[in-house]
Amino acid sequence: MQPVKQEVLNTIGKLPDDVDMDEIMYRLYVIDKIRKGQQASQNGQTTPHEEVKKEIAKW
């Protein structure tokens, strides 16, 4: 994984010049959630498939 600062700069650099602040904040939020999910997965902090299926069935 690249450093957070570099990832943020790359992401913002790919956005159009007329992007608004809400879109920038949303993109950064999504990147943060993906990073946290990847880290949790690497640390073995995941929920087994069968458990997820049981939770969904309750909906």
JORAJO-V536976 format. One record per residue. N is the residue number from 1. RES is the residue in one letter. SS is DSSP state (h for helix, s for strand, l for the rest). D_CENTER is the distance of its C-alpha to the mean C-alpha in whole Angstrom. Layout:
N,RES,SS,D_CENTER / N,RES,SS,D_CENTER
This chain:
1,M,l,13 / 2,Q,l,14 / 3,P,l,15 / 4,V,h,12 / 5,K,h,15 / 6,Q,h,15 / 7,E,h,12 / 8,V,h,12 / 9,L,h,16 / 10,N,h,15 / 11,T,h,13 / 12,I,h,15 / 13,G,h,18 / 14,K,h,17 / 15,L,l,17 / 16,P,l,21 / 17,D,l,23 / 18,D,l,23 / 19,V,l,20 / 20,D,l,20 / 21,M,h,18 / 22,D,h,16 / 23,E,h,15 / 24,I,h,14 / 25,M,h,12 / 26,Y,h,10 / 27,R,h,9 / 28,L,h,8 / 29,Y,h,7 / 30,V,h,4 / 31,I,h,4 / 32,D,h,5 / 33,K,h,3 / 34,I,h,2 / 35,R,h,5 / 36,K,h,7 / 37,G,h,7 / 38,Q,h,8 / 39,Q,h,10 / 40,A,h,12 / 41,S,h,12 / 42,Q,h,14 / 43,N,l,16 / 44,G,l,17 / 45,Q,l,16 / 46,T,l,15 / 47,T,l,17 / 48,P,l,20 / 49,H,h,20 / 50,E,h,23 / 51,E,h,22 / 52,V,h,19 / 53,K,h,22 / 54,K,h,24 / 55,E,h,22 / 56,I,h,21 / 57,A,h,25 / 58,K,h,26 / 59,W,l,24
